[in-house]
Amino acid sequence: MNVSLSVWLLTVAALCVLVAADFFIGRRPHDVSLREAGIWTAVWVVLACLFGAGLLVFRGGGPGGEFFAGYITEKSLSVDNLFVFVLIMAKFAVPSQYQ
C-alpha cells in the first residue's frame, strides 16, 4: 500500500495532538472514578473506530479489516496487563490517587 507523506504527517500530527490533550486534561493526580475511566475508554475506542472507518472508506476493505482485526486483538490482549498493574500497585501500596 502506497501512502503519501502528507497522509503520514497528518496522522502523526493528529496522534500528537490527541496524546497531548490526554496528558494535559488528566495531568493532576486524582482518584479516577469508574465513570471517568469509562468515558475516556469510550473516547479512545470511538477515535479508533473513526480511524478504521476512514481506512475502509479511503483504502478499502483490506486495510480497514486488517486495522480492526489488529485493534480488537490488541485491545483484548491489553486486559491481561491490567491484572499485572493491579498486582504491582497492590504490592507497593500505591495510593489510589497516584494509580
C-alpha positions as CSV (number, residue, x, y, z in Angstrom):
1,M,0.0,0.0,0.0
2,N,1.4,3.3,-1.1
3,V,0.7,6.1,1.4
4,S,1.7,9.7,0.7
5,L,4.0,11.6,3.0
6,S,1.2,14.2,3.7
7,V,-1.1,11.4,5.0
8,W,1.6,10.1,7.3
9,L,2.4,13.7,8.6
10,L,-1.3,14.4,9.2
11,T,-1.7,11.1,11.0
12,V,1.3,11.6,13.2
13,A,0.3,15.3,13.9
14,A,-3.3,14.2,14.9
15,L,-1.9,11.5,17.2
16,C,0.5,14.0,18.9
17,V,-2.4,16.4,19.4
18,L,-4.6,13.6,20.9
19,V,-1.8,12.4,23.3
20,A,-1.0,16.0,24.3
21,A,-4.7,16.7,25.0
22,D,-5.0,13.4,27.1
23,F,-1.8,14.4,29.0
24,F,-2.9,17.9,29.8
25,I,-6.5,17.0,30.7
26,G,-5.6,14.3,33.1
27,R,-2.5,15.9,34.4
28,R,-3.3,16.3,38.1
29,P,-3.2,13.2,40.3
30,H,-6.7,12.2,41.4
31,D,-8.9,9.2,42.1
32,V,-10.2,8.1,38.7
33,S,-13.9,7.1,39.0
34,L,-15.4,4.3,37.1
35,R,-17.5,6.8,35.1
36,E,-14.4,8.9,34.1
37,A,-12.5,5.7,33.1
38,G,-15.4,4.6,31.0
39,I,-15.7,7.9,29.3
40,W,-12.0,8.0,28.4
41,T,-12.2,4.4,27.2
42,A,-15.2,5.2,25.0
43,V,-13.4,8.3,23.6
44,W,-10.4,6.3,22.5
45,V,-12.5,3.5,21.1
46,V,-14.6,5.9,19.1
47,L,-11.5,7.6,17.8
48,A,-10.0,4.2,16.8
49,C,-13.3,3.3,15.1
50,L,-13.3,6.6,13.2
51,F,-9.8,6.0,12.0
52,G,-10.8,2.4,10.9
53,A,-13.8,3.8,9.1
54,G,-11.5,6.2,7.3
55,L,-9.4,3.4,6.2
56,L,-12.4,1.5,5.0
57,V,-13.6,4.5,3.0
58,F,-10.3,5.7,1.6
59,R,-8.3,2.4,1.3
60,G,-11.0,-0.3,1.1
61,G,-11.9,-3.4,3.0
62,G,-8.4,-5.0,3.1
63,P,-6.6,-2.3,5.1
64,G,-9.7,-1.4,7.1
65,G,-10.3,-5.1,8.0
66,E,-6.6,-5.5,9.0
67,F,-6.8,-2.5,11.2
68,F,-9.9,-3.6,13.0
69,A,-8.6,-7.2,13.4
70,G,-5.4,-5.8,14.9
71,Y,-7.2,-3.3,17.1
72,I,-9.5,-6.0,18.6
73,T,-6.6,-8.3,19.1
74,E,-4.5,-5.7,20.9
75,K,-7.5,-4.5,23.0
76,S,-8.2,-8.0,24.2
77,L,-4.6,-8.7,24.9
78,S,-4.3,-5.5,27.0
79,V,-6.7,-6.8,29.5
80,D,-4.1,-9.2,31.0
81,N,-1.8,-6.2,31.5
82,L,-4.5,-4.7,33.8
83,F,-4.1,-7.6,36.2
84,V,-0.3,-7.1,36.3
85,F,-0.8,-3.4,37.1
86,V,-3.2,-4.2,39.8
87,L,-0.7,-6.7,41.4
88,I,2.1,-4.1,41.2
89,M,0.1,-1.3,42.6
90,A,-1.2,-3.5,45.5
91,K,2.3,-4.9,46.2
92,F,3.9,-1.4,46.5
93,A,0.8,0.0,48.3
94,V,0.5,2.9,45.8
95,P,-2.3,5.3,46.9
96,S,-5.3,5.2,44.6
97,Q,-4.9,8.8,43.6
98,Y,-1.5,8.0,42.0
99,Q,-2.5,4.8,40.2
